[in-house]
């Protein structure tokens, strides 16, 4: 389960990095002197958090190799929170009514110089949403993996309990004056050295 979560997180990081390289918005400007100029803003320019979020997903995938228990749950929780930002960036390109002002500011173009409007490219936003889904699935698997590990540890503890009891019984028998050799001989014969000699295990 942890390996699948790591794979999903790596895929999410890769998708975010690719989205940061893809064009998101084209803005056309005209300064009145030459030909109209078109400037393309890629994902890293339009949403500066894309690359940091990719690093977060990648770091979580690496951290899953070294941490367990509540720390692994914490990592999964942090990734789940990060997916909110991923989803917001992807959906934001659709829900924003007018991206011209922001595009002009990012491209360092005066608003008065805008001439041909803007054009949106939704490929990067779709890829960002896919990355968010992968990261969220990975976060859920990390949390479930931490819970499964804890359950397995408890189960292992139950199986170890008889050995601990036997060790305590041996110590108790030794305290009552039996030598270690006598205790092992009794165990080899199928008798419990902590009870009477006539009682078998």
N, C-alpha and C positions, 0 to 999 in steps of 0.2 A: 504493500500500500504506500509506503514511504517513497519507494522508487517511482511509482506512477506519479505521485505528487511532485517529485523533483522534475520529472520529464515535463509535466504540465507547466511548471514554473519556468523552466528553461525555454519552452515554446512561447510562453507569454513574453518573456524578456526579449526573445528574438523578434517576435511580432511587433513589439513596441519600438525596437530599434529600427526595423524596416519602415514602420509608419513614420518615424521621425525623419526619414530620408525622402519620403514621398511628398509630392506637391499637395498642399491643402487649399491654398487660396491664390488666385491670380488677381493682381490689381493693376489697372491701366491708368496712366497719368499723362498729362500734357502740360508743358511749361510755357507754351506759346511761342517757342523759338524753333524747335525741331519737330521730328516725328513723335507721335504718341509712343510712350514707353510702357512696356509690360513687365511687371516684377512678380516673380513667383515666390511665395512663402512656403517653405516645406514644414513638416510637422514639428521639427525642433524649434523653428522660429515662431510658429503659430501657437504651439503648446510647449512651453519650455520644460514642463514637468515630465514629458515623455521619456527622455533618457534617464533621469533620476529614478523614475518608477521602474524602468527596465532593470536598473542596477539593484533596486530593492528586490524584485522578483528573483534575479540571479543570486543575490546574497542569501535569500531565504532557501533557495535550492541547495546551496553549499552548506548552509547552517544545519539543514536537516540531516547531514551526515554526522554531525558532532553532538547534537543536543537530543535530549529525550525528556519525557515527562512534561511537567508544567512549562518548561522552557520551550518545548516544541509547540505546545498549545499557544504560547505567547507569540511565537513566530507566525503560526497560522492566523492568529487574530490580527497581527499587524498587516499581513498580506491581504486579509479580507478588507481591512480599512483602506488599503492602497487601491483595491479594485473599485472603490467608490470614485476615487479621483480619475481612474482610467475611464470608467463609464461616463463621467461628467464631461471629460474632454471629447470623447467620441460623439456623444449626443449633442454637445454644445454647438457643433458645426451645423447641425440641422435646425435646432430651435432658435438660434440667434437670427433675428429678422434681418438686421443690416450689419454686415461685417466690414463695410467699407471704411468706417472711421477707425476701427481697430487695425485693419489691414494697412491703412495709410500711416498710422502711427508706427507700426512695426517695420514698415518699409521706409520709414523716415521721408514720407512724402506729404507735403501740405495738403490739407483736405480740399483747398481751393483748386489744386492741380488735378484732382480726380476728373477723368473725362469719360472713360468707357465703363465705369463701374467695376464690379468684381465678379469673379467666377470661382465657384467652389468645386473642389475635387473630393468626392466622398470615399475614395478608396482607402485612404489613410485612416479615416474615422471608423470605417467598418473593421479594418484590421485592429484598431485600438479596442473596439468593443469585443472582438474575438479574443484578444489578449486578456481583457478583463474577465471574460467567462472562464478561460483556461486557468487564470490565477485564482479565481474564486473556487473552482473545483479543486485545485491543488491545496488551497488553504483548508478546505473542508476535510480533505484526505489527511492532511497533517494533523489536524485536531483528532480525527478518528484514530489515526495511527498511535497518537499519544495515549488515548484511552485504551486501545487494545494492548499496548505495551504494559500499561498499569495492571490490566486484568490478568495478563499472562504472568506478571510478576507475583500477583496474589495466588494464582493457581500453583505456580512453582513453589511458593511458600508452604502451601498445603501438603505438597508431596514431600517436602523436606522435613515437615513436622515429625513424622515417625522416627526419622534418623536422630533428630534432636532429642526425642523422648528416649530412644535407646541409649544415647550417650549419657543422658541424665540418670537412667537406670543403672548403667555400668558404674557411674561415679558413686551412686548410692550404695551399690553392692560393695564397692571397694571400701567405702566408709564403714561398712559393717564388718569388715575384717577379711573379706574374700580377696585373694590375690588376683592379679590381672590374668594370670594363666588359668586359674580356676573359672574365671568368668568366661573366657573364650572357649574353654572346654565345654562348659554348660551350653553355650550358644551353639557350638558345633553339634551337640547331641540333641538339639531341638528343645532344650529346656530354658525357661526364663530364670536367670540367676537372681532375680529380685523376688521370686516367690519360693515356695517350698520345693524340695528336690523331686517330689512326686508329681508336680504339676507341669505338663508340657505346654508348649506355645500353641 
